[in-house]
Amino acid sequence: MNTFIPFETRLAVFRMSSGSRALGDSGVEEGPWEEPEEDDEPKVCQVCGDAATGYHFNAMTCEGCKGFFRRAMKGTPNFHCAFQSNCVITKNNRRQCQSCRLQKCLSIGMLKELIMSDEAVEKRRMLIRRKRMAEEPTELTQEQESTIQELLMAHKKTFDITFSDFNQFRPPDCEAEHTQQPSLSHQFSPEAEGKEEVDDTMENIERDGSAFGSTDCELQTEESENKSQQEKIKFTNLPHITDLSTYMIQKVISYAKLIKAFRALKIEDQIALLKGSAFEIVLIRFNMLFNEKTGIWECGSLKYCMNDAHRAGFQRHLLDPLLKFHYALRRLHLHEEEYVLMQAISLFSPDRPGVTQHSVVDELQETLTLTLNTYISVKRSDPQKQLLLPRVMACLAEMRTLNEEHTKQVLQIQDVQPEMSPLVLEIVSRPC
């Protein structure tokens, strides 16, 4: 027979236990209550007789009855017994009569007042995360090492820094004077275009500055054209940038499919995560190719500057903060391992539109963030390393803003010059 121990007595013993944790909603941080060392008898759930994991909501219960009581009390229980309200609750039949099971929970002293609110649970989670991140780990766990290796493998298989398999366009002639060459997209534009349009295009390129591949990447300040002129604009670099974007997005999709945790998600969530993160992962990959001294993206034999995006129709209120972002991230001098973890953190964002498995994706992102924090603590020795994770997280937040602006501008460009690929348009579309 189980003897009922007053709550105040158990709480006092609980607080004196060296290994115990806070009493409350154990969905966040609730450990078993420790009996004195001389009592090594197995604990049983006072509701159903299953193996108990500790005191939950003022009673010794198993995980199943703990969860049942929390769910029942957070809702409006309207249970009815089909018999005479005296069912004997056991491990095997505990799901058959919710009414009698709930009455048993209440009769052994389980208290609704000890169930934490959703806000309190989230607050406690944040405190736990901060505490974990503040701890100085001594080494990466085997699981963390495996995660990093899996991400590195997926990244290397889907990202060729030489762009050798991107053959939609040829690079410019190395011996030609860059200042006398139009952009690649203009060189490969349809010959059916009239001479007048070609001349207008060349004037636009000369006005904008250097041609494709030039090191002069300062954006021009002329944005005062009237509406009629705006409608006649031919975005000369748009075909090439569209092909480049499609190529990069296809690689990101292949990358995600190589990650075991991603493949385990529902197909609807896989699509939602890819649509939300594709542009951001592309940004991270391009940052690995960014030369902060010249402001040039060095993609093998291809070289890009911000003017190339400008000639594709993108405007300064995206391009200016985009360039600033690339300088800020590149100056962190991230290791390749840190880059791939950053990509994965962006991929597994639970708040993307259309995601249904929020808790699963949230847990994956938290694990990746903790792995990045551990890697930084273990592999870096500079005195400012404690600031690196906050700076990476700030860059991830900045990418969200850039992502939204990029989506708006892609749709605006498509209205003026419908040449975006179906894949790019699918990525920027939002769930209904």
Secondary structure, DSSP 8 states (H G I E B T S, - for coil): ------HHHHHHHHHH-TT---SS-HHHH-------TT-----B-TTT-SB--EEETTEEE-HHHHHHHHHHHHS------SSSS-----TTTTTT-HHHHHHHHHHTT--GGGS--HHHHHHHHHHHHHHHHHS--SS--HHHHHHHHHHHHHHHHH--TT-TT--SS----TTS-GGG---HHHHTS-TTS-HHHHHHHHHHHHHH-S-TT-S-----------HHHHHT---TTHHHHHHHHHHHHHHHHHHHHT-HHHHTS-HHHHHHHHHHHHHHHHHHHHHTTEETTTTEEEETTEEE-HHHHHTTT--HHHHHHHHHHHHHHHTT---HHHHHHHHHHHHS-TTSTT---HHHHHHHHHHHHHHHHHHHHHH--STTGGGHHHHHHHHHHHHHHHHHHHHHHHHHHHHHS----HHHHHHH----
